[in-house]
Amino acid sequence: MKIIIQSIADKGIKGKERLVLKVKSDTDIGDYIIIQAEYSDEQVTTSTYNTFWFPYKAVSAGDLVVLYSKSGRDNEKEFKSGLKTHFFYWGLDSSIWGRKDRAPVLLHSPEWISKKPEEL
């Protein structure tokens, strides 16, 4: 994948907790989804709890993508090197990564389909 999960900083600390992703190759972050999945017997399961679909935005190799659990306004910081850190906010009322039975799963999903509720 063009983006990898690098770390979870300040696990379980409300207002500070954040997932840090590293961009390995130029891509669009909007093609990615983070799922908080159950973790049991040394692997993730198909049970899911929270999902965050990133908005469409070009990111470059070497950039960081930081997803805070808290509410906030998306922004970015550019460094002298030209690399950027892109900040996104999940909008949750509490921290979610302080548990040993939950793990982040990064999905690359550039293709998808939906239907209007009234069409179903």
N, C-alpha and C positions, 0 to 999 in steps of 0.2 A: 504494500500500500504506500501511497505517497505521503501519508501522515501516520505518525505512531503516537501511542500513549507514552509520555515520558515519566510523569509522576502525578501524585496527588499531594498538594501542599496543604498544611494545616488541617489535616483530617479531623472531622468532628467538631471543629471550632466555628461556630455560627458567625457569619459575616466575613470570615477569612478563607474558608475552605475553597479550594479551586483545583481543577483538573488542568494539567499542563500537557499540551500536545506539541510535537515537533514536526515541522513540515520538511519532508525529505526531497520532494520534487514539486515544481510549480503545479498548482491545482486550484480548484474552487472549493472552499470550505463548505459551501452549500450542498455539496454532493455527499456530505458525511452526517451521520447521526450517532449520538452517544446514547447508550441504553444502560441503565443501572439494572444489572441482572443478579439473580441469586447465585451465590458461590457455595458449592457443597462438594465434598469428596474430591478436593483439589481441581475442580473445574466449574465453569459457569453452567447454569441450567437454562431451560427455556422460560423460567419464571422471571418476569420483568416488573419493575416498580416505577421508574421515572424514565422519560425519554426527552432528549433535546435534539432538535433538528436545526443545524446551523443555517443562518441566512446566507444567501448567495453573496460571495465576496472572493475575489482573487487573492491567493496567498502565494508566497514565493519560497523556494528552497531556503532553509535556514531560519525562516520565521518561526515564532512561537505563537500558539493559539492557547489562550487562557480562558477557561470556562468557570466562572464563579457560580457557586450554588445560590447565592443571594440575588436580590434585585439590583439593577443598575442600568446604566446606559451604555450600549456598545460603543467602543472607541478603539483607538490604536495609538501606539507610541513608536516613532521612528528613531533609529539610532544613527550615529555618524557613519556607521558601516553601510547603511542603506537597508539593513534588516529591520523588521518590524515585529512588535508584539501586538497581537489582535486580542482585544478583551471582549468577552461575551458574558451575558448574565442569564442564568436559568430562571430566576424569579421565584425560587422556593423560599418557604418561611423558616426552614431549618436546615442544618447540615445533613448530608446523606451518606458520606463516605467513611464515617467513623466505626462502621460495623465490619466484623470479619466475615460475615455471610453475604456481603454485597461486593460486586466487582464491576468496573466499567468495561463496556464492550463498545468498540468503535466499528461502525458499519460504513462501508463505502456503497452508496446507493444512488448512482447517477441516473438510473432509469426508474421511473415509478409511474403509477396511474392512479387517478382518483375519479370519483363520481360525485355529483351534487346529490345531497340527501334526497331531494325531491325526485330524482331520476331512479331511485331504487325502490 
